[in-house]
Amino acid sequence: MIAPPLRTWRAASWSITKVPRTLTRWMRSKVSRSIWAIGASGMMPAPQPRHGHLSMVRHDGRDLFRGLPQDFTAVRYHSLAVPEPLPDTLEATAWAEDGVLMGLRHRSRPLWGVQFHPESVLTEYGHRMFVNFRNLTAERAGRPRTKNTAVTPAAAAIPRPRQAVRPAYRLHTRRIAGAVDTEAAFTRMYGASHRAFWLDSALVEEGLARFSFFGDDSGPLAEFVRYDVEAGSCEIERPGRPTRKVAASVFDYLKRQLATRHVEAGDLPFDFTGGYVGYFGYETKADCGSPNRHSSDLPDACWLFADRLIAVDHLKGFTYAVCLAEDTPQAAWEATDWLESALAQLSFVAPEPERPPLSARAEADPGAAEPWLVRDRETYLADIESCQGELRAGTSYEICLTNAARLPAPPDPFAFYRELRRINPAPYAAFLRLGDVDVAGSSPERFLRITRDGVAEARPIKGTAPRGDGPEDDARLRNALAVDAKTRAENLMIVDLLRNDLGQVCRTGSVRVTRLMATETYATVHQLVSTVEGRLREDVGAVECVRACFPGGSMTGAPKLRTLEIIDRLETEARGAYSGALGYLGCSGGADLNIVIRTAVLADGLMHLGAGGAIVLDSDPAGEYDEMLLKTAAQMRALHRYTGDRIREQRDHAVTRAALRGEPVRAEHTVTEEPVR
């Protein structure tokens, strides 16, 4: 039995008295990361809480530590510690360089404990420790020890077999040479559509972002799904049919619908063969094991089924028209007719223009959103202090605290998005027009990509720094971010969390970190990014994988479920689409979704901007507040460019009136009537 750490002192005191007397009557052996759960006579705060901290461990070379070198590196996540001397029944086996006990064993019972995390990606010899534990268990059961100590290789190259199913749908495609100007093509073909989507690789980089997809809901198979998580029901709209409600989680509904429309991608270089495009809002976490305290006024999820779409390969220089149709002669004729019409329209669109290099710094006012914040500076700083209190108590290791700005929405959301993508091009940018809601985002972060043969990839971002005033200053800020201990601890904790999330749905031994804490540069910020991959089990599809990993760990903190409870208590309103995931769920079995950050949600005449950051013990509250504002800079700059000085004038007027009354800064939600072109 391998047990996780316990959460509270009360749980610890229970285990101190109960575990040796009850569990050991039937279990053969136990190792626990919570070393105080196996019989320590008391707990105390650690000399210094260690969350995501790397230490060197010395040990006695026995049992769990058999064959391990001295001073190996281990990752620590703890606020409490077991004091020495130990009771007579226990024996210390390992210590960190600061003298804190890192390991112990029971002298007569098959119980071992470690204070660090052997499963962390940066702990050395973690696999060897688990092999040692397996051998200890085998010895106690009277079985010979195994000599197989090799890590099971990831099965990344093994193709995923599929059951033969008679296809009810066929995929029709056409390809033309040249990558069209996606902005011009979307505007021409779907600019007037009531509902439309553009998944926009505005910043192209091989291996990260290569394709853009756009389309609308005009096809014969089109469908629009709104989800209310509190009611537990999906509202379904289809052309020519009355709206109906289905009592089901949106995850269950989408999974069921995609299963009935599966189609192979064939030789296409992308996985989106038609399917659902939209977003899961943050509050759909209630369907993933975390009840909500707040409810959103907007749909908790919106998904549009796209059976006709345009795909642009920015790297290879091709444009595709894609049509998913029923496998009938009539549907095939209609598909051919649409493909010819789409290619005719694309023939009038100019080729993709040369992409300008990123500037060293985008001129932006980091504090532009401050007057519109839902929680002012004083409140947000107090919330950070509350987070750090939870961290010191050991109830969480990292808490992703966020705030929101609510301000007048631009009259033309698409024009605003065009400005945003020019100011801050991002690999996972998107524009969604969903009837009553528009989403305009320039997200740099991938939540999950799942290929049609079942490989899942996550790209968590933790760590943000502004661009510099010139090349030297920019390089200095980038290098400082790369080596900052606090930032690296933040990133490490989320990497370990995502390895755990993917481990629930992936084949044993296939989850691996292929890129750890790499620095990426965007128009307004530098970011610290990691990549985690795994191969899904045969019984798991894309929707189940998304559900297992939602919400993305970079927007929650760790451990996830306990930290979500803390966030709900501190934050005063629903996050909505912000912090959720946006992208596509394809009929091929593939999926690609971003984390909804650096994104504006526009509805009811208001624009909602969410921003925040990971709070750890080393966080400087003032610095965290400034970083939160920095993350709204690109959207605010796009808004100011679009509206001229009208938003700025409204802000300045609100600031002046608040100052005269001695009140916190607040801005009124006055909608600008006409944009300044």
N, C-alpha and C positions, 0 to 999 in steps of 0.2 A: 504494500500500500504506500503510495506517495501522496502526501497531503500538502495543501497550500497553507500559507500563514493564516492565523486567525485574525479577526478584525479588531477585537476589543479586549480590554483588560479582563472584563467579566468572562469572556469566552476563554481567555487564557487560564484564569483561575479554575474554571470548570475542567479544562483539560488536564491541569496539573493533578487534580485529585482523581479524575475519572478514567483517563486514558490508560494508565498502567494497570488498573484493576479490571477493566472491562474489555477493551479492544484486544489486549494481548492474550485474552483467553482463547481467541479464535484466529488471530492473524499471526502469520509466520514472522514478519519483520516489517519495519516501517522506517521511512526517512521523511523528515518534515522540514521544510524551509523555515517553519516557525519553531525554532529550537526550544522556545519556552512552552511549547505545547506537549512536551514529553516528560515533564516532571521537574522543571526548575522551580526553586522555592522563592519566587518573587520576581518582579520586573522593575525596571527603572528606565527613565529616559536615557537614551544614548548620549555620550559626551557631546556628539554632534550628529544630528540626523543625516543619514546618507541615502539620497534618492538618485539612482542612476550614477552612483559614484564608483570609480574603479579603485580597488585596493589590492595589495599584495598579501597573500595568505601563506602563513607557515603552519605546519601540521605535524602530526606524529607518524605519518606514513602507514597507518593501519586502516583496515576496513574500507570506508568510502574513499580514503586518500591513498590507497595502495597503488604504488607505481607512479604517483604524481610527483613532479619536482617541487622543491621548496620555492616560495615566493612566486607562485603562479598568480595571474591576474583574475580577479573575480569581481562581479558587479553586485553592489549592495543596494537594497531598497529597504530601509528600516528607520524608524524613529525611536524604537525601544531596544533595550539590550538586556541580556542575562548577566547579572553581577557575579563576580567571583568573591569568595570561594563558593563552590557548588556543594549541594548536599552530598552525603556519603554515597548515595546510590548512583551518582552521576560522575562522569569523568570528562574533562576538557580535552578536545582533540585538535583544535585549530584556532588561530588568532590572526587578526589583521595587524597592519603596521602601527595602528594607533592603540593597540592593546585590547581592543574589543573582542570578546569571544565570538568566534566564527563557526565553531563546531563542537559537538559533545556527543557522548554515547552513554547509554545506560549500562551499568556494570553487569547486570544479570539478565536483562530482558533484551529482546531484539529490537531496540529502538535507537535511531541515530537522528541527529539534527544538524542542519547548517543554517547560518544566518544570512548567507549570500544566496544568489540565484544561479544555480548551475546551468539553467536552461537559457540564460541570457546570451545574446549573440556575441558579446564581448567577453564572456567568461571562458577562460582557457580550460580545456580538459573536462568540460561538462559532460560530454558523452562518456568519457572514461569513468566518471563518478557513477553514472547510471549503470554502466556495465558492472562496476564493482558492487553496486547494490543488488543487481540481478544475481550475481554470483553468491553474495551473502545469503540471499533468499534460497538459492539452489542448495547451498551447503546445509542450511537449516532443515531443508526438506529431504536431505540425504541423496540429492542428485549430484552427478559430477558437474564441475564448473565447465562452462563453454569457453573455448579459446577464440571464438569469433568476436573480435573487438572492432571490426571495421564499421564505419558508418554506412548505412544503406544508401547507395547512390540514388540521386533524384532520377525519376523516370521521365525526364523531360523529352526524350526522343521517342518514346513509345507512342504510337498513334492510338487514339481512343476509338475502340470499335463501337459501332452503332448497330442497333437492331434494324433489320430490314423492315421498312414501313412503306406501304404503297403510297406514293406521294399524291396528295390532293391538290397541290399547288405546283406551279412551275415558275421559274425565274427567267425573265426575258431581259437581255441587256444589249446595249450598243456602246461602242467606244470610239472616240474621236481623238486625233492627235492634238496635243496642246492642252495645257491647264488654263481654263478660262479665268477671267477676273471674277472671283466669287461674289464680291460685293455687287458688281454690275449685273451678274447673272441672277442673283437672288432678287435684286430690285426689279429686274425686268419680268421674271417669271412668277414671283410670289409676293411682290411688294404690296399688292392690293388684297391678298388673301386674309380672311378673317382669322384663321389659325395657320401658322407656319413655323418652321424651325430652320435654324442655321447652326450646325455644329462646326465651329470655325477654328481651324488650325491657323490662327493669325500669326503665330510664331512657329515656323517650321524647323524641325530638327530631326534628323534621322534617328529612329529608335524611340522617339518621344511623340512627335506629332507630324503626320505625313498627309492625312486625308481630311478633307472637309466634306460635309454632307448637308444638303438643304432640300426642302420640299414643303408640302402643305397637306391638307386633309381633303383634297378634292377627288381622290381615287375611289373606286367602287367598294373597296374593302375598308375604307377609312372608319375610324372609331375614335371617340374622345372619352377619356375616363377621368372623372373627378373623384377624389377620395376624402372621406371624413373619418378620421381615425377614432374620434370619440363615439360616433354612431356605428362604426365598424361596417360601413357600407360604401359601395362604389356606385356612382351615378354614370350611366352609360348613354352616350349619344351616338347614333348612327344615321347616315343619310337616308331620308325618307321614312324613318321609323320613329315612333314615340320614345321619349326618354324613359329609361327604366332604371330601377335600383336593384343592386345585387348585394345581399348580405354576405360579405366576404372581405377579408383583408386584401388590400391592393396587391400584396405579394402573391397571395394564393390565386387571385384573379388573373394577374399577368402570367404567372407560371402556367395556368391551365390554358389560356388563350394561345400562348406561344407554342405549347405542345401540339395544338391542333393545326398549326400553320408552319410546321418545320419544313425547311427547304435547304438543300445543300448549296454552298457558295461556289462550288465548282472551281474554276481557275481564277476567280476574282482575287485580287491582292488584298482585299479588305473583307471584314466579317459582317458588315451591315448589309443584309440582303432584303431589307424591309423589316419592319417591326415597330416597336414602341419607342417614341422619343418624348422625353419629359423630365420630371424631377420627382424625387422623394424628399419631402420636407423633413426637417429635423424631428418634428413631433411624431413621425411614423416610427420612432424608436419605441413607442408603446407596443408595437407589434413584434419587437425584438427583445422584450424582457425588461424594459424600463418604463414604468408608468409615468404619465405626464402630470405636471402640476398646472401648466398653462395650456391654453388652446388658442389656435390661430384663427383670425377672421377669414383668411384665405384658404383655399383647398390645401389639405395636408399632402396631397400628391396630385399631379396632373400628368397624364400620358396620352399622346396622340399616336394612333396606329397609322404609319406611313407605308403605303403599298407602292408608291411612286416617288422616286427621289433622284437627285443628281449627286454624283460623287466626283471629287476632284483629287487627283493624285499630284500633289505639289512637287514631289521629288522626281518622279519619273516623267511628269509632263503629259498626263492623259486626263480626259474627262469622260465619265461614264453616265449613261442614263440607265436606271434600274427600275424594273417593274415586276412586282410580285402579283401573280394572277391565278385564278382557279384553273385547274387543268381541264379546260373545255375548249372546243373550237371557237366559240363566241368570245370567250375571255382572251384567247390568244390573238384574235383579230383586233380586239380593242387595245390590247397591250402593244401590238405592232403600230397601230395608229397613233397611240400616245408617244411611243419612242420616236417616231418620225417627226411628230410635232415638236417634241422637246429638242431634238437635234436641230430643227429648223430655227427655233428661237435662239439656241446657243450659237448658231452660226453668225448671229448679229452681235455677239458679245466679244469684246476685245480680249486678247490674251492677258494672262496675269502680269501685272507690272512688276518691275524689279523691286524687291523689298529693301527699304532703306536700313542701314545698320542702326542698332540701338544707340541712342545718345548717352553720353556719360551721366547725365542727370536730366530728368524731365522737370521742367520748371513747375513746381507745385507748392501750394501752401498746405503743409501738413495739418494745420489747425483749422482748415476751412470748415470742417464738419462740426467743430466743437459747439457752436451755439444751438445745433439741432439735436444734440445727444439726448437720449431718453433718460440716462442716468448721468448726472453732472460729475465733474472732476472729483468733488469731495465724496460723493457716494461711491464712485468707482474705486477710489483709493481705499475707502473703508471696506469694500468688497474684497479687494486684494489682501488686505490685512486679515479678513476672515478666512480667506483661502489658506494663507500661511499658517493660521491657527490650526486648521484641519491637517495641514502637512506636518506640523510639529507634533500633533497628536497621533500621527501615523494612520489616519483614516484614508488618506490619499497620498500619492507620490507626486502628482502633477495634475493641475486643474486648468482646463481651457476656459477661461472666463471671457465673456464677450459683452459688448454693448451694442447699441443701435442708434442710428441717426435717422430721423424722419423729417423730410423736407419736401418742398413743392416738386412735383414731377414735371419733367419737360412735356410739352404737348405732343411731341412726336418721339416716342421711345426708340424707333428705329434710327432716326437721325442722331439721337443721343448715342446709340450703340456704335454707329459708324465713327463718331468722334472718339469714343472710348477705345476702339480697336486700333485707331491710328496713334493715340497717345500711349497706350499700354498694350501692345500686342502680346498675346499669351498663347501657349500651346493648346489650352483647353477652354478657349473662349466660346461663347455661345450667345445666340439671340433666340428667344422663344416668344412668339406671339400666340397667346392661348385664350383669346377672347377677352375676358375681364382682367387678365393678368399678363404683364409682359416681364420678361427676365432678360437682363443685359449684363453679361459677365465677362471678365477677363481673367479667369482662374488659371494660375500656374500649376495647379496640383491635380494629379490623377488620383481618384479614389480607388477604382478597380478597372482593370482591363481583363476580360476573359476571352480567350481565343476560341474559335469554333471547335478546336480539338481539346479544349479543357485546361489550358494553362492560365492561371490567374496571376495578375501582377498588381501590386499596390505601390504608390510613390508618395509616401508621407513627407510633408514639409514641416519642419520645426526649426525655427531660427530665421530671423529677418533683420536686415541692416539696410539703411538708405544708400543710394548711390552717392558718389563723391562729387566735389565741385570740379574736378579735373582728373586726368588719368592717374596721377600719383595718389591723390586722395582717394580715388575710387578703388585702386588696388589695395591701399592700406585698409579700407573698410572691409573689403572682400576677404583679405587675409585674416583680419581680426575676427570676423565671423567664423571662419573655418577652424580656428584654434580655441575659441571661447569655451571654457569648461562648462559653464551654465547651459549654453546653447547645445552643446554636444550631449549633455545629460538629458535635456528635453527630447532631443531627437532619438536617443537610444531607448528611452522609455517607450516611445510610440512605436519604434521598430519592434521591440519585444512584444508589445501589445498586439501588433498586427500579425506577427508570427504566430501568436496564440490564436487570433481570430481565424486566420487561414488554416491553421492546424486542425480546426474543428471540421473542415470540409475537404481537406486535401489528403492525398495519399501519404501514409506514414513515410517519413524520410525525404519527402519531396520539397518541403518548404525551406527556402534558403534566401540569404541576403546577397543579392548580386551587385549592389552598389550601396556603400555605407557613407553617409554624411558628405556627399559631393556638393560643391558650391555652384549654383546656377545664377545667372544674371538676367534681370529683366529691366524694363525701361525705368522703373522708379525704385527698385529694390534688388538686393542680393538675397538668395534663399539657400538654406541648407536642406538637401534632399537626399532621401534614401530610396532604395528599390527592394521590394520583397516579392518573391515568386513562389508558386507552388502548383502542383497538378491536382485538379479536382478528382475526387473519388468517382467511380463509375455511376453511383446512384445520386450524384449531385449535379445540378445544372446551374446556369448563371444566376437565376433569381434566388435560389437557395444560398448561393455564395454571397450575394449582395446582402441578403437578410442576416446572415451569420456575422458579417463584418460591420453592419450599420449600427449607429452612425460611425463615420470614419474616426479612428482613434486620435488623429491630429486635432479634431474639434471637440474631444471629450476630455482626454487625460487618462490617467491610469491609477488604480484598476478601474475599468470602464464603468460597470454598473454602479458601484459605490460613488464614483465621482459624478455620475449623472444625477444622483440624488442631491449632492452638494450644489451642483450647478442650478438645478431647478429651484432650490431654496434661495439662492443668492440673486438670480436673475429675475426680473419683474414681469416679463412677458414672453410669449412664444417667440422662438427664432424664425419660424416659418421655413421658407425655402432655404434661407441662409443656414449654413452648416450641414445641409443635406447633401444630396448627390444628384447630378444632372447629366444626361447623356442618352444613350440608346441601349435597348435590349433587343437583340436581333433574332430573326427567325432561323438563322444558321446555328444558333447556340452561342454566338459571341455577344459580348457586351463591352461598352466602354463608357465610364462615368467619371465626371470630375467631382472634386469637393467644391461646394458652392461658396466660394470666397471671392473677394474683389468684385462683388456682384451687386447690381441694383435690381430690386424687385419693385415694379411700378404698378399700382392699382389704386382706384378711387381717388385719383388726383394727387397721390403722394408717392414719393420715392423712399424706399426703405433700404438703408445700408447697414449691414452688420460688420463688425470688426472686433478683434480681441487678440488674445495671446495666451500662451501657456504660463501659468504661475507655478514657480518652484520655490524652494526655500531661499535660493540665492537671488530671487527676483528683487529688483529695485522698483517699488511702486510707481514712482514718478516716471521711470524709464518705461515701464509697462504701459502706462497711460499714453505716453508719447508714441509708443509703437502701435498701439491701437488706433490712434489718429492717423499715423502714417499709412496704415493699410486702407484708408478711405481716400488717400490723396489723388489717385488716378481718376476715380469716379467723380470727385469734386472738380478736378481740373476739366474733365470732359463736360461737366454740367456748366461750368463757367464759360467755357468756349462756346457752348451751344446757346446759352441764354445771354451772353454778354455780361454786363455788370448787374443785371436785375437781381440775381440771387445774392450777390455780394451786398447790394444796397439793402435788401431785406434783412440780411444778417447783421449789417452794421447798425441798422435802425433798431433791431431787437437788442443788440448789445448795449447801445446807448440808453434805451429805456430801462433795461434791467439794472444797469449801473446806477442810474438816477434813483431808482427805488431801493437800491441795496439788495437786490435779489440775485439768485444764480442766473447765469446766462441762459436764456431760452429764446428760440426763434419761432415766430408764428408760421403756421402752415398755409401760406398764401400762394395760390397757384399762379404762375406766370402765364399770361394769356397768349403771347406771341413770341416765338423764338427770334433772336437776332441772327440773321444769316450772315 
